[in-house]
Amino acid sequence: MPDSLSPAAARRVALAAQGFGRPRPATVGTRQLNLLLERIRLLQIDSVNVLERSHYLPVFARLGGYDKTLLDRLTLRPKAPYLEYWAHVAAIIARDDLPLWRWQMDWFRDVRFPARHPGRLEALAPTMARIRAELAAEGPRAASEFERETARARGPWWDWDDVKEALERMFLMGELVTAGRRGFERVYALPEQVLPPALLDTEVAREEAIRALVERAVHAHGIGTLRDLADYFRLAQADTRAALTVLEEQGRVRRVSVPGWGATWMAPEARIPRRIEGVALLSPFDPVVWERERALRLFDFHYRIEIYTPAPKRVYGYYTLPVLVDEAIAARVDLKNDRQAGVLRVQSAWREPYAPADVAERIAPELHRMAAWQGLDAVEVAGRGDLAEALAVTLRR
């Protein structure tokens, strides 16, 4: 394995590590889903549903159409092998990885919350005690199912009431865990109600846990800078650097050189494909593009999601997905699932500088596959964007 890689080779390593460049399976079952989740380690959760909930989209990008109920069984039912925690942000992770986050749970309880909201945990203590009692008596419950006082006391978090604030803080501190979701509402449980005893009793020292998380980040990214690897699980860069030093000494990661990247580490067994082929619609919260500086370095692609941008100031659209064509981000499309009309709406489509001449022909079949996966009957393109006309013509053929 070379000690120096070109930026193009590094890009192929990164895409291959994330599961791109492989033929999509003819059918997607639990085995394929487990293999993918083991590879990328987490699915970011976001509430925006203009196209599809974000955690479903990275799976489609890599495996193609699949039965979402299979993923739900793995991730959203009580005692499932995956659950939620604050890893990167709110994300689905392997249940067995939860002990790697106990140091962060302690940090939330002992450092972050007391520093940012002095006295707040003490004020919430009666509410937390009541939540524990209700869960012990009734079993796992959604936030809406907890009894509230008639006059809802308001907390400092986004004007949440005390019950909602207490639930969120207890979740971050590890006093509660998730037992799936109902609709999109998180269901909370006491750890002993959903976790096996062996997992409850597992203790991992902070430094060891961070090393394990950094090693997972290296394998998931394939290759990355200190900032890239720290960002995968939102770890401190100082902690990540210390972990990489030990992992490098142990031969579990290796230092490589990529022009323009600075200090870079790579998984020892990472593949360096000769080429990456295929088309994928990437969620704004896909690991390939979620760290914007990395996306710029890998693809020369400047990306900002415009959900929070006022409509008159949006450049590309409300929910714009980068489109991966082979090894380049070749386009971006603003997609909307018009469930009532049964139409996948391409509200704008834009060509990137590295787009091939046949980019519309390459993208059109993937839009049809997205529509079919969503149970929609048609794809319709609005006239906005420099790729819109060519894409509309192609889709009508």
C-alpha positions in Angstrom: 0.0 0.0 0.0 1.5 3.4 -1.0 2.4 6.0 1.6 1.3 8.8 -0.8 -2.0 9.0 -2.7 -3.3 11.4 -5.2 -6.4 13.4 -4.4 -8.3 11.3 -6.9 -7.1 8.0 -5.3 -8.1 9.4 -1.9 -11.5 10.2 -3.2 -12.0 6.7 -4.4 -10.8 5.3 -1.1 -13.4 7.5 0.7 -16.3 6.5 -1.6 -15.4 2.8 -1.5 -15.2 2.8 2.3 -18.7 4.3 2.4 -20.1 1.5 0.2 -20.1 3.1 -3.2 -18.7 1.6 -6.4 -20.2 -1.8 -5.7 -23.1 -3.4 -7.7 -26.3 -2.9 -5.9 -27.8 -6.2 -4.6 -30.7 -7.6 -6.6 -32.7 -7.8 -3.3 -32.1 -6.0 0.0 -32.8 -8.0 3.1 -31.7 -7.8 6.8 -28.2 -9.1 6.0 -27.5 -6.3 3.5 -28.8 -3.7 5.9 -26.7 -5.0 8.7 -23.6 -5.1 6.6 -24.1 -1.5 5.5 -24.8 -0.3 9.1 -21.7 -2.1 10.2 -19.8 -0.2 7.5 -21.0 3.3 8.0 -21.7 3.0 11.8 -24.5 5.5 12.1 -27.5 7.0 10.4 -28.1 10.7 11.2 -31.7 11.5 12.1 -33.5 14.6 11.0 -37.1 15.6 11.2 -37.4 17.2 7.7 -39.7 15.0 5.6 -40.1 17.0 2.4 -38.6 14.0 0.5 -38.0 11.3 3.0 -36.7 11.1 6.6 -33.0 11.5 6.3 -31.9 8.2 7.9 -33.6 6.2 5.1 -31.8 8.0 2.3 -28.1 6.9 2.8 -29.4 3.3 2.6 -31.2 3.9 -0.7 -28.1 5.7 -2.1 -26.0 2.6 -1.5 -28.3 -0.3 -1.9 -31.2 1.1 -4.1 -34.8 0.4 -3.4 -35.5 -1.5 -0.2 -38.4 -2.2 2.2 -38.2 0.5 4.9 -40.0 -1.7 7.3 -36.9 -4.0 7.4 -34.8 -1.0 8.5 -37.5 0.0 11.0 -37.4 -3.5 12.6 -33.6 -3.2 13.1 -33.7 0.4 14.4 -37.1 1.5 15.7 -38.6 -1.3 17.7 -38.0 -2.0 21.4 -34.9 -4.1 22.1 -33.7 -3.7 18.5 -30.0 -4.2 17.7 -29.7 -0.5 17.0 -30.9 2.5 19.0 -30.5 6.2 19.1 -27.9 8.3 20.9 -26.1 11.6 20.4 -23.3 10.3 18.1 -22.4 13.0 15.6 -25.8 14.4 16.3 -29.0 12.4 17.0 -28.2 9.2 15.2 -29.0 5.5 15.0 -26.0 3.5 16.2 -25.4 -0.2 17.1 -26.8 -0.9 20.5 -23.6 -2.7 21.4 -21.6 0.6 20.9 -23.6 2.4 23.6 -20.9 1.7 26.3 -18.4 3.7 24.2 -20.5 6.8 25.0 -20.7 6.5 28.7 -17.9 9.0 29.1 -20.0 11.5 27.1 -23.0 10.8 29.2 -21.0 11.6 32.4 -19.7 14.7 30.7 -23.2 16.0 30.0 -24.2 15.3 33.6 -21.1 16.6 35.4 -19.7 19.3 33.1 -21.8 20.5 30.2 -25.2 20.9 31.9 -24.0 22.5 35.1 -21.8 24.9 33.2 -24.4 26.1 30.8 -27.5 25.9 33.0 -26.4 26.1 36.6 -28.9 24.6 39.0 -31.2 23.4 36.3 -30.6 19.7 36.9 -31.5 20.2 40.6 -34.6 22.1 39.6 -35.6 19.2 37.3 -34.9 16.5 39.9 -38.6 16.0 41.0 -39.7 15.8 37.3 -37.0 13.3 36.6 -38.0 11.2 39.6 -41.6 11.2 38.4 -40.5 10.1 34.9 -38.5 7.2 36.3 -41.5 6.1 38.4 -43.9 6.3 35.4 -41.5 4.3 33.2 -41.0 1.7 36.0 -44.8 1.3 36.4 -45.9 1.6 32.8 -43.0 0.6 30.6 -41.5 2.5 27.7 -43.4 5.7 26.7 -43.4 8.5 24.2 -43.0 12.0 25.4 -46.7 12.8 24.7 -47.7 9.9 27.1 -46.2 11.3 30.2 -48.5 13.0 32.8 -48.0 16.8 33.0 -48.9 19.3 35.6 -51.9 21.4 34.6 -49.8 24.5 34.4 -46.9 23.5 32.2 -43.7 24.9 33.6 -41.4 26.1 30.8 -37.7 25.2 30.7 -34.8 27.0 29.0 -34.5 24.6 26.1 -36.4 25.8 23.1 -39.3 26.7 25.4 -39.9 23.0 26.1 -41.9 22.2 29.1 -40.2 20.6 32.1 -41.1 17.0 31.1 -39.7 17.3 27.6 -36.6 19.0 28.8 -36.1 16.4 31.5 -36.5 13.6 29.0 -33.9 15.0 26.7 -31.4 15.7 29.4 -31.9 12.2 30.8 -31.5 10.7 27.3 -28.2 12.6 26.9 -27.0 11.5 30.3 -27.8 7.9 29.7 -30.5 7.7 32.4 -32.9 6.9 29.7 -32.5 5.0 26.4 -34.7 4.8 23.3 -37.1 2.0 22.7 -37.8 2.9 19.1 -40.1 5.5 17.7 -43.9 5.6 17.1 -44.4 7.6 13.9 -41.5 10.0 14.4 -41.9 10.4 18.2 -39.1 9.0 20.2 -40.1 6.3 22.8 -38.1 6.4 26.1 -37.3 3.6 28.5 -35.2 2.9 31.5 -32.0 1.2 30.4 -32.8 -2.1 32.2 -36.1 -2.3 30.3 -34.4 -2.7 26.9 -30.7 -3.4 27.3 -29.3 -6.9 28.1 -27.6 -7.2 31.5 -24.2 -7.8 29.9 -24.4 -4.5 28.1 -25.6 -2.6 31.2 -22.6 -3.9 33.1 -20.0 -3.1 30.4 -17.6 -0.3 31.4 -15.1 1.2 29.0 -12.5 3.7 30.1 -12.8 7.1 28.4 -9.5 6.9 26.4 -10.2 3.4 25.3 -13.7 4.3 24.2 -12.5 7.3 22.2 -9.8 5.2 20.5 -12.6 2.7 19.5 -14.7 5.5 18.1 -11.8 7.0 16.2 -10.9 3.7 14.7 -14.5 3.3 13.6 -14.4 6.7 12.0 -11.2 5.8 10.1 -12.8 2.7 8.7 -16.1 4.5 7.9 -14.3 7.3 6.1 -11.5 5.1 4.7 -9.2 8.1 4.8 -9.3 11.5 6.4 -7.7 14.4 8.1 -7.8 15.1 11.8 -10.8 17.3 11.3 -12.6 14.7 9.2 -12.1 11.9 11.7 -13.0 14.0 14.7 -16.2 15.1 13.0 -17.5 11.6 12.3 -18.6 11.2 15.9 -18.1 14.9 16.9 -15.1 14.2 19.1 -12.7 16.8 20.3 -9.7 17.2 17.9 -7.2 16.9 20.8 -8.8 13.6 21.9 -8.9 12.4 18.3 -5.2 13.3 17.8 -4.2 11.4 21.0 -6.2 8.4 19.9 -4.7 8.4 16.4 -1.2 8.4 17.9 -1.9 5.2 19.9 -3.7 3.6 17.0 -0.8 4.4 14.6 1.7 2.9 17.1 -0.4 -0.3 17.2 -0.7 -0.5 13.4 -4.4 -0.1 13.4 -4.3 3.1 11.3 -1.6 4.4 9.0 -0.3 7.8 8.2 -0.4 8.7 4.5 0.3 11.8 2.4 -2.3 13.4 0.1 -1.3 16.7 -1.7 -3.2 19.6 -0.1 -4.7 17.6 2.8 -2.2 18.0 5.5 -1.8 15.2 8.1 -4.0 12.3 6.9 -4.7 8.8 8.3 -6.1 5.8 6.5 -7.5 2.4 7.4 -4.7 -0.2 6.8 -7.0 -2.5 4.8 -8.8 0.3 2.8 -9.4 -0.5 -0.8 -8.0 1.9 -3.5 -10.3 1.1 -6.4 -9.2 1.9 -10.0 -12.5 3.6 -10.6 -15.9 4.2 -8.9 -19.0 3.9 -11.1 -22.6 4.5 -10.4 -25.2 7.3 -9.6 -26.5 8.1 -6.1 -28.7 10.8 -4.7 -27.1 11.9 -1.4 -29.0 13.1 1.6 -27.8 16.5 2.9 -27.0 14.4 6.0 -25.0 11.7 4.2 -21.6 11.1 5.7 -20.0 11.7 2.3 -21.0 15.3 2.3 -22.1 16.2 5.9 -18.7 17.8 6.7 -18.7 20.7 4.3 -14.9 21.3 4.3 -14.3 17.6 3.5 -16.8 17.8 0.6 -15.0 20.8 -0.8 -11.6 19.0 -0.5 -12.9 15.7 -2.0 -15.1 16.9 -4.8 -14.4 20.7 -5.1 -18.1 20.9 -4.1 -19.3 23.9 -2.1 -22.5 22.8 -0.3 -24.8 24.5 2.1 -28.3 23.2 2.8 -30.8 26.0 2.5 -33.6 24.8 4.7 -33.0 27.6 7.1 -32.5 30.2 4.4 -35.4 32.5 3.6 -37.0 31.5 0.3 -36.0 34.7 -1.6 -32.4 34.1 -0.7 -32.1 30.4 -1.7 -29.8 29.7 -4.5 -30.5 26.1 -5.3 -33.6 25.1 -3.3 -35.1 24.0 0.0 -33.9 20.4 0.1 -31.2 20.1 -2.4 -29.5 16.7 -2.8 -26.0 16.4 -4.2 -25.9 13.8 -7.0 -22.9 11.5 -7.2 -22.1 10.4 -10.7 -19.1 8.0 -10.6 -16.4 9.9 -8.7 -17.8 13.4 -9.0 -20.6 15.4 -7.5 -22.0 16.2 -10.9 -25.3 17.9 -10.0 -27.7 19.0 -7.3 -31.5 18.5 -7.4 -34.1 20.0 -5.1 -36.6 17.1 -4.6 -40.1 17.1 -3.1 -42.3 14.0 -2.5 -45.8 15.2 -3.5 -47.6 12.4 -1.8 -51.0 13.7 -2.5 -50.4 13.9 -6.3 -48.2 10.8 -6.4 -45.4 12.8 -8.0 -41.7 13.2 -7.3 -41.1 16.9 -8.0 -37.7 18.1 -9.2 -38.1 21.7 -8.1 -34.7 22.7 -9.5 -31.8 20.9 -11.1 -28.3 22.3 -11.4 -25.2 21.1 -13.3 -21.8 21.1 -11.5 -18.5 22.1 -13.3 -17.4 18.4 -13.3 -20.6 17.1 -14.8 -20.2 14.8 -17.8 -22.0 15.7 -21.0 -24.6 13.0 -20.5 -25.3 14.0 -16.9 -29.1 14.2 -17.5 -29.2 10.7 -19.0 -27.2 9.4 -16.1 -29.4 10.9 -13.4 -32.9 10.3 -14.9 -33.0 6.5 -14.2 -32.0 7.2 -10.5 -34.9 9.7 -10.2 -37.3 7.0 -11.6 -35.9 4.5 -9.0 -36.4 7.1 -6.2 -40.0 7.7 -7.3 -40.7 3.9 -7.5 -39.2 3.4 -4.1 -41.4 6.1 -2.7 -44.5 4.6 -4.3 -44.9 7.6 -6.7 -46.3 7.4 -10.2 -44.2 10.0 -12.0 -41.3 12.4 -12.0 -42.0 16.0 -12.9 -39.3 18.8 -13.4 -39.9 22.4 -12.8 -38.0 24.9 -15.0 -35.5 26.2 -12.5 -31.8 25.5 -12.9 -29.4 25.0 -15.7 -29.9 21.3 -15.8 -33.7 21.4 -15.6 -34.6 21.5 -19.3 -32.2 18.6 -20.3 -33.4 16.6 -17.4 -37.1 17.2 -18.3 -36.5 16.1 -21.9 -34.7 13.0 -20.8 -37.3 12.0 -18.3 -40.0 12.3 -21.0 -38.3 9.8 -23.3 
